[in-house]
Amino acid sequence: MNVTECRASVCGAGFALLLGAAPAVAQKEGAYPSRVVTLVNPFAPGASTDIVARLIAQKLTEAWGQSVIVENRPGASGMIGLASVARAPADGHMLAMIIVTHATTVALQGGKAGVDLTRDFTPVTQVVSQPYALVVNPSLPVRSVKELVALARAKPGELTYGSSGVGSVLHLAGELLAVQSMVKLTHVPYKGAAPALSDVAGGHLAMLFTTRMSAQAMVAARRVRVLAMTSSERAPGAPDIPTMQESGVTGPYEVNGWYGISAPANTPAAVIERLNQDINRILGMSDVRERMSAEGTLPVGGTPAQFGVLVRAEVEKWRRIIRQAGIGATGH
C-alpha cells in the first residue's frame, strides 16, 4: 500500500487494530518517554502546522501521562528549527514537524539548506495532507484551467501568480503548471500567502495557489474564483471542485501540503514504533479528525517507511521541477 492509498482508510485494517488498543499509561522509570518530550514546530504560532502539532501534543500528553510540549522555532523557511532537532540526542525526546516546505527548500538550496531530510532524521509518520486551490481574479476571462492555459499561451509572460516566497510550494505549484502546460507565467514572490491573496482579489495579480480554507471567505464574497484543486482526487471537503488533471492539465499534476513527524537520525526502533502507533491511534479519534477537517486537512497516518518514501519522492520531484524551470535560490 502506498501513501496515497493510505489516506482515506488511514492504513485500513491495521490502523483499526491500533484504534482498538488501550490508551498508553504513565511510563515506568527508564521507559520511553522518561521526561518531557518537545515537538518542534519550525514555524510561527497560529498557523495550521502549529494547530496540528498542538493537537497531537495534547493527545500524547493525555495518553502517556508525560508532558509533550510544542516549541516554535521559526526562521529560514523552517530550517532553523529542523537543524536544532537534527542535533538533539537520538532518544525520542525531541521531535520535529516536517512539512512540504522543507522538501522544496532542500530541493532549491541543496547542501546550503543545512539539513538532509533523509540522512539527519528518522521518519515517524505522516500526519496530514492538504491540497491547494488555484484561485484567480474574477475579471480574468477564464472558467477553467484549460481556458487559463489557453490565455497564457496567447499572452506569454503576461499572467502573474503570487506565492509565499521563492522556492515555496506555492511558487513551485505554479512552475509545475507552467512546465507541464508549456506556458510562460510570471512569478511574484510575497512574504506570505495572505498579501498575495489580497492582491489577487484586488486585481493586482492574476492568480495564486493557496489553501481552500485561506481563500474561503473571499470565494464566498466572489472576490476570487476557484478553478481547481491540486490533489490527485477531488478533496472530500470540496467535491464540486475539479482537480487540475480533470481541468485539462497535461500529465500527472499533484501538489499537497503534507505534514509529518520525524525524530533525529538513529533514534531507537522501539521508540519510533511507540511514537508511530500512538500517533496513528490519535489520528483515528473522531474529535481529532473533526478538528483537522475544520482546518482543511486530511488525517493520513501510516508507517515510518511510507513517510520516508514520501519525503524522498517530494525532494526529488521538486528538484526536477526547479531544474526544468531554471529557478535559482533568488528566483529565475
C-alpha positions as CSV (number, residue, x, y, z in Angstrom):
1,M,0.0,0.0,0.0
2,N,1.4,3.4,-0.9
3,V,0.9,6.7,1.0
4,T,-1.8,7.9,-1.3
5,E,-3.9,4.7,-0.9
6,C,-3.5,5.1,2.8
7,R,-5.2,8.5,3.0
8,A,-8.9,7.5,3.1
9,S,-8.6,4.5,5.3
10,V,-5.7,5.7,7.4
11,C,-3.9,2.4,6.6
12,G,-7.0,0.2,6.7
13,A,-7.4,-2.8,8.9
14,G,-4.0,-2.4,10.5
15,F,-5.0,1.0,11.7
16,A,-8.3,-0.3,13.0
17,L,-6.3,-2.6,15.3
18,L,-4.5,0.5,16.6
19,L,-7.8,2.2,17.4
20,G,-8.8,-0.8,19.5
21,A,-5.7,-0.7,21.5
22,A,-5.9,0.6,25.1
23,P,-4.5,4.1,25.7
24,A,-1.0,4.2,26.9
25,V,-0.4,4.8,30.6
26,A,2.2,6.7,32.6
27,Q,5.6,5.2,31.9
28,K,7.7,3.1,34.3
29,E,11.0,4.6,35.3
30,G,13.5,4.2,32.5
31,A,10.9,3.6,29.8
32,Y,10.1,6.0,26.9
33,P,9.2,8.7,27.5
34,S,11.1,9.3,30.7
35,R,10.8,13.1,30.7
36,V,9.2,16.0,28.8
37,V,9.0,15.5,25.1
38,T,9.4,18.6,22.9
39,L,7.8,18.7,19.4
40,V,9.4,21.5,17.5
41,N,7.2,23.4,15.0
42,P,9.7,25.2,12.8
43,F,7.2,27.9,12.0
44,A,5.4,30.8,13.8
45,P,2.5,30.1,16.2
46,G,-1.1,30.2,14.9
47,A,-0.7,28.6,11.5
48,S,-2.3,25.3,10.6
49,T,1.0,23.5,11.2
50,D,1.0,24.8,14.8
51,I,-2.6,23.8,15.4
52,V,-2.0,20.3,14.2
53,A,1.2,20.0,16.3
54,R,-0.5,21.2,19.5
55,L,-3.4,18.8,18.9
56,I,-1.1,15.8,18.6
57,A,1.0,17.0,21.6
58,Q,-2.1,17.3,23.8
59,K,-3.3,13.8,22.9
60,L,0.1,12.3,23.5
61,T,0.3,14.0,26.9
62,E,-3.1,12.5,27.9
63,A,-2.1,9.1,26.6
64,W,1.4,8.9,28.2
65,G,0.9,10.8,31.5
66,Q,4.0,12.7,30.5
67,S,4.1,16.2,29.1
68,V,4.6,16.8,25.4
69,I,5.1,20.5,24.6
70,V,5.2,22.3,21.3
71,E,8.1,24.8,20.8
72,N,8.0,27.2,17.9
73,R,11.4,27.8,16.3
74,P,10.7,29.7,13.1
75,G,13.3,31.1,10.6
76,A,15.0,30.3,7.3
77,S,11.9,28.6,5.8
78,G,11.7,26.3,8.8
79,M,15.3,25.1,8.6
80,I,16.5,26.7,11.9
81,G,14.0,24.6,13.9
82,L,14.8,21.4,11.9
83,A,18.6,21.9,12.5
84,S,18.1,22.1,16.2
85,V,16.2,18.7,16.2
86,A,18.8,17.1,14.0
87,R,21.5,18.0,16.6
88,A,19.4,16.7,19.5
89,P,20.1,13.4,21.3
90,A,18.5,10.5,19.4
91,D,16.3,9.3,22.2
92,G,12.8,10.4,21.1
93,H,12.5,13.4,23.5
94,M,13.0,16.0,20.7
95,L,10.8,15.6,17.6
96,A,10.2,17.8,14.6
97,M,7.2,18.7,12.4
98,I,8.5,18.2,8.9
99,I,6.3,19.7,6.1
100,V,6.4,20.0,2.3
101,T,8.1,23.4,2.6
102,H,11.2,21.7,4.0
103,A,11.3,19.4,0.9
104,T,11.0,22.3,-1.5
105,T,13.7,24.3,0.4
106,V,16.1,21.4,0.4
107,A,15.4,20.8,-3.3
108,L,16.1,24.5,-4.0
109,Q,19.1,25.1,-1.7
110,G,20.8,21.6,-1.8
111,G,23.6,21.4,0.8
112,K,23.1,25.1,1.7
113,A,19.8,24.1,3.4
114,G,21.8,22.9,6.4
115,V,20.0,19.6,6.9
116,D,19.4,16.5,4.9
117,L,15.8,15.3,5.4
118,T,16.9,11.6,4.8
119,R,20.3,11.5,6.5
120,D,19.5,13.6,9.5
121,F,16.1,12.3,10.5
122,T,14.3,9.1,11.2
123,P,10.7,9.3,9.9
124,V,7.8,8.6,12.4
125,T,4.7,9.1,10.4
126,Q,2.8,11.4,8.0
127,V,0.2,13.3,9.9
128,V,-2.0,15.1,7.4
129,S,-2.3,16.0,3.7
130,Q,-3.7,19.3,2.5
131,P,-4.4,20.1,-1.2
132,Y,-4.2,23.6,-2.6
133,A,-6.7,25.6,-4.6
134,L,-5.9,27.6,-7.8
135,V,-7.8,30.9,-7.4
136,V,-8.0,33.7,-10.0
137,N,-9.3,37.2,-10.1
138,P,-13.0,37.1,-11.2
139,S,-12.2,39.6,-14.0
140,L,-9.9,37.1,-15.7
141,P,-11.9,35.7,-18.7
142,V,-11.4,32.1,-17.7
143,R,-13.7,29.5,-16.1
144,S,-11.4,26.5,-16.2
145,V,-7.7,25.7,-16.1
146,K,-7.9,24.7,-19.7
147,E,-9.0,28.2,-20.6
148,L,-6.4,29.7,-18.3
149,V,-3.6,27.8,-20.1
150,A,-5.0,28.9,-23.5
151,L,-4.9,32.5,-22.2
152,A,-1.3,32.1,-21.0
153,R,-0.3,30.8,-24.4
154,A,-1.9,33.7,-26.1
155,K,-0.2,36.2,-23.7
156,P,3.2,34.7,-22.8
157,G,4.6,36.0,-19.5
158,E,1.6,38.4,-19.0
159,L,-0.2,36.3,-16.5
160,T,1.2,36.8,-13.0
161,Y,0.9,34.5,-10.0
162,G,1.9,35.1,-6.4
163,S,3.4,32.9,-3.8
164,S,4.7,33.0,-0.2
165,G,8.3,33.2,-1.4
166,V,10.9,31.8,-3.9
167,G,11.1,28.1,-3.6
168,S,7.9,27.8,-1.6
169,V,5.4,25.1,-2.5
170,L,3.0,27.8,-3.8
171,H,5.8,29.1,-6.1
172,L,6.6,25.6,-7.4
173,A,2.9,24.7,-7.9
174,G,2.8,27.5,-10.4
175,E,6.1,26.3,-12.0
176,L,4.7,22.8,-12.3
177,L,1.7,24.1,-14.1
178,A,3.9,26.2,-16.5
179,V,6.3,23.3,-17.2
180,Q,3.6,20.7,-17.8
181,S,1.5,23.1,-19.9
182,M,4.5,24.6,-21.7
183,V,3.4,28.2,-21.0
184,K,5.3,31.2,-19.5
185,L,3.9,32.6,-16.3
186,T,5.4,35.4,-14.2
187,H,6.1,34.7,-10.6
188,V,5.7,37.4,-8.0
189,P,7.0,36.4,-4.5
190,Y,5.5,37.8,-1.4
191,K,6.4,37.5,2.3
192,G,3.3,35.4,2.9
193,A,0.3,33.9,1.1
194,A,-2.2,36.4,2.7
195,P,-1.0,39.5,1.0
196,A,-0.7,37.7,-2.3
197,L,-4.3,36.6,-1.9
198,S,-5.4,40.2,-1.2
199,D,-3.6,41.3,-4.4
200,V,-5.4,38.6,-6.5
201,A,-8.7,39.9,-5.1
202,G,-7.7,43.4,-5.8
203,G,-6.7,42.6,-9.4
204,H,-3.0,43.2,-9.0
205,L,-2.3,39.5,-9.6
206,A,-3.9,37.1,-12.0
207,M,-3.8,34.0,-9.8
208,L,-2.5,32.2,-6.8
209,F,-2.2,28.7,-5.4
210,T,-3.4,28.7,-1.7
211,T,-5.3,26.6,0.8
212,R,-9.0,26.4,0.3
213,M,-9.6,27.5,3.9
214,S,-7.5,30.6,3.4
215,A,-9.5,31.6,0.3
216,Q,-12.9,30.6,1.6
217,A,-14.1,34.0,2.8
218,M,-13.0,35.7,-0.5
219,V,-14.6,32.9,-2.6
220,A,-17.9,33.4,-0.7
221,A,-17.7,37.1,-1.3
222,R,-16.9,36.5,-5.0
223,R,-13.7,38.4,-4.8
224,V,-11.7,35.4,-6.1
225,R,-12.8,32.4,-8.2
226,V,-11.6,28.8,-7.6
227,L,-10.7,26.9,-10.8
228,A,-9.3,23.6,-9.5
229,M,-7.7,21.7,-6.6
230,T,-4.2,20.3,-6.8
231,S,-4.9,16.9,-5.3
232,S,-5.0,13.7,-7.4
233,E,-8.6,13.2,-6.4
234,R,-11.4,15.6,-5.5
235,A,-11.0,16.9,-2.0
236,P,-13.6,15.5,0.5
237,G,-14.5,19.0,1.6
238,A,-14.8,20.3,-1.9
239,P,-16.4,17.6,-4.1
240,D,-17.7,20.1,-6.7
241,I,-14.3,21.5,-7.5
242,P,-12.4,19.6,-10.2
243,T,-8.7,18.5,-9.9
244,M,-6.1,20.1,-12.1
245,Q,-5.9,17.0,-14.2
246,E,-9.7,16.9,-14.6
247,S,-9.4,20.5,-15.8
248,G,-7.1,19.7,-18.7
249,V,-3.6,19.9,-17.3
250,T,-1.3,17.6,-19.3
251,G,0.5,14.9,-17.4
252,P,0.1,14.0,-13.7
253,Y,-0.4,17.0,-11.5
254,E,-0.5,16.7,-7.8
255,V,0.7,19.1,-5.1
256,N,-0.2,18.5,-1.5
257,G,0.7,20.4,1.7
258,W,1.7,17.4,3.8
259,Y,2.9,17.5,7.5
260,G,4.6,14.7,9.3
261,I,6.7,14.0,12.4
262,S,10.3,12.8,12.5
263,A,13.0,12.2,15.1
264,P,16.8,12.6,15.0
265,A,18.6,10.0,12.9
266,N,19.4,6.8,14.8
267,T,16.5,7.1,17.2
268,P,15.9,3.5,18.6
269,A,13.4,1.5,16.6
270,A,11.4,0.7,19.7
271,V,10.9,4.5,20.3
272,I,9.9,5.1,16.7
273,E,7.4,2.2,16.8
274,R,5.9,3.5,20.0
275,L,5.5,7.0,18.6
276,N,4.1,5.7,15.3
277,Q,1.5,3.5,16.9
278,D,0.3,6.2,19.4
279,I,0.1,9.0,16.8
280,N,-1.7,6.7,14.4
281,R,-4.2,5.9,17.1
282,I,-4.7,9.6,17.8
283,L,-5.3,10.3,14.1
284,G,-8.2,7.9,14.2
285,M,-10.0,9.7,17.1
286,S,-13.2,11.4,15.9
287,D,-12.6,14.7,17.7
288,V,-9.1,14.9,16.2
289,R,-10.4,14.1,12.7
290,E,-13.2,16.7,13.1
291,R,-10.7,19.4,14.2
292,M,-8.3,18.7,11.4
293,S,-11.1,18.7,8.9
294,A,-12.2,22.1,10.1
295,E,-8.6,23.2,9.3
296,G,-8.9,21.9,5.8
297,T,-6.5,19.0,6.4
298,L,-7.0,15.2,5.9
299,P,-5.5,12.9,8.6
300,V,-3.3,10.3,7.0
301,G,-1.1,8.2,9.3
302,G,0.9,5.2,8.0
303,T,4.2,3.6,8.7
304,P,7.6,5.2,9.2
305,A,8.7,3.7,5.9
306,Q,5.8,5.2,4.0
307,F,6.6,8.7,5.3
308,G,10.3,8.2,4.4
309,V,9.3,7.3,0.9
310,L,7.1,10.4,0.6
311,V,9.8,12.8,1.8
312,R,12.4,11.4,-0.6
313,A,10.0,11.4,-3.5
314,E,9.0,15.0,-2.8
315,V,12.5,16.3,-2.7
316,E,13.3,14.6,-6.0
317,K,10.1,15.8,-7.6
318,W,10.7,19.5,-6.7
319,R,14.4,19.2,-7.6
320,R,13.3,18.1,-11.1
321,I,10.8,21.0,-11.4
322,I,13.3,23.5,-10.1
323,R,15.9,22.3,-12.7
324,Q,13.3,22.3,-15.6
325,A,12.1,25.8,-14.7
326,G,15.6,27.2,-14.2
327,I,14.9,28.5,-10.8
328,G,17.9,29.8,-8.7
329,A,17.9,30.5,-4.9
330,T,17.0,34.1,-5.6
331,G,14.4,33.5,-8.3
332,H,14.5,32.9,-12.0
